Amino acid sequence: DTGVSQDPRHKITKRGQNVTFRCDPISEHNRLYWYRQTLGQGPEFLTYFQNEAQLEKSRLLSDRFSAERPKGSFSTLEIQRTEQGDSAMYLCASSLGQGGREAFFGQGTRLTVV
Amino acid sequence: DAKTTQPPSMDCAEGRAANLPCNHSTISGNEYVYWYRQIHSQGPQYIIHGLKNNETNEMASLIITEDRKSSTLILPHATLRDTAVYYCIVRVSYNQGGKLIFGQGTELSVKP
């Protein structure tokens, strides 16, 4: 499968624990995006990378959240000291960094904080 | 904030064409119109996109008005598997990051 891959698909964690999600984009896609989606809402933009550089962070990305893309390939999103409000689907997308090119999404990681 | 307005829900009979409208009156000249759909518990699926001209692919057709202030996604022969939330998105320009700003979408129900 050459699509965007996210791991794990589901994560249940206790409040206060740290969690890390991984996203493997489509090969050669230099842009990578993270989104969060809560029930009944459209996905909300969190941050994006151009290769290994993190170029924009949404105000939704509190200081408990950190994202990396160390070699410009896969990316990780870490949430520290999770709260119940962090329960959501976390989506990753990748695209070629050119105008008019589509972005492809992974299946997401569903986080439940109990 | 999303730059598009869509009806929250629509119904369509199986086998008929589904026409999903979208308003994007503040679209800029270099911004594309994208359509994605999302079936429950899955990631959004790309459908089609366009800048000025009408576009067609194996999934759908996209009709963009001449002033680019609105568009319509057409699913020519809707099936039950087309039941999903459809998002019309004005994609931020490449130089501004190219991110997709989702609105609430239209929940399309295809009925037998």
Interface residues (C-beta under 8 A of the other chain):
Chain A: V4 R31 Y33 Y35 Q41 G42 P43 E44 F45 Y48 L55 E56 M89 L91 A93 S95 G97 Q98 G99 G100 E102 A103 F104 F105 G106 Q107 G108 R110
Chain B: A2 N30 Y32 Y34 Y36 S41 Q42 G43 P44 Q45 Y46 H49 L51 V85 Y87 S93 Y94 G97 G98 K99 L100 I101 F102 G103 Q104 G105
